[in-house]
Amino acid sequence: MKVINVKEVEYIAFKLAQEVLSFNEPIPDFSTRFQNIFESCLAILFQTFSGKSPYPGLIFKASVLFI
């Protein structure tokens, strides 16, 4: 599975917000968020233990971000 980085998540979130939001307010930039915490959350998804991922599939990885 390809490792996703913060810039890719920012792009996906921005495009999704543009499509889904129905009001005309500006979408805040990700730089106003806690960047280091978000990078840590993404890094957890792709760590391994004894050569195996504790989150083997896309659904498991997504559920970790959702929690």
C-alpha positions as CSV (number, residue, x, y, z in Angstrom):
1,M,0.0,0.0,0.0
2,K,1.3,3.4,-0.9
3,V,2.2,5.7,2.0
4,I,0.1,8.9,1.9
5,N,1.6,12.2,3.0
6,V,0.1,15.3,4.6
7,K,0.0,17.2,1.3
8,E,-2.0,14.5,-0.4
9,V,-4.5,14.4,2.5
10,E,-4.8,18.2,2.4
11,Y,-5.6,18.1,-1.3
12,I,-8.2,15.4,-0.9
13,A,-9.9,17.2,2.0
14,F,-9.9,20.5,0.1
15,K,-11.4,19.0,-3.0
16,L,-14.0,17.1,-0.9
17,A,-15.0,20.2,1.0
18,Q,-15.4,22.1,-2.3
19,E,-17.7,19.5,-3.6
20,V,-19.8,18.8,-0.5
21,L,-20.1,22.2,1.2
22,S,-23.1,24.1,0.1
23,F,-22.3,27.5,1.6
24,N,-19.9,30.1,0.2
25,E,-17.5,30.5,3.1
26,P,-13.7,30.2,2.6
27,I,-12.2,26.8,3.5
28,P,-9.5,27.2,6.1
29,D,-6.0,26.3,5.3
30,F,-4.4,23.3,6.9
31,S,-1.5,25.4,8.2
32,T,-3.9,26.7,10.9
33,R,-4.2,23.2,12.3
34,F,-1.8,21.2,14.5
35,Q,0.5,20.0,11.7
36,N,2.7,17.8,13.9
37,I,-0.2,15.9,15.4
38,F,-1.6,15.2,12.0
39,E,1.7,14.0,10.6
40,S,2.0,11.7,13.6
41,C,-1.5,10.2,13.0
42,L,-0.6,9.5,9.4
43,A,2.7,7.9,10.4
44,I,1.0,5.5,12.8
45,L,-1.0,4.0,9.9
46,F,2.1,2.8,8.1
47,Q,4.3,1.5,11.0
48,T,5.1,-2.2,11.2
49,F,5.7,-4.6,14.0
50,S,7.7,-7.8,13.3
51,G,7.4,-6.9,9.6
52,K,3.6,-6.8,9.7
53,S,1.2,-3.9,9.7
54,P,-1.2,-3.7,12.7
55,Y,-3.6,-2.0,10.2
56,P,-3.4,-4.3,7.2
57,G,-6.1,-2.8,4.9
58,L,-7.6,0.5,3.8
59,I,-10.7,0.1,6.0
60,F,-8.5,-0.5,9.1
61,K,-6.3,2.5,8.3
62,A,-9.4,4.7,7.8
63,S,-11.0,3.6,11.0
64,V,-7.9,4.6,13.0
65,L,-8.2,8.1,11.5
66,F,-11.9,8.2,12.2
67,I,-11.4,7.4,15.9
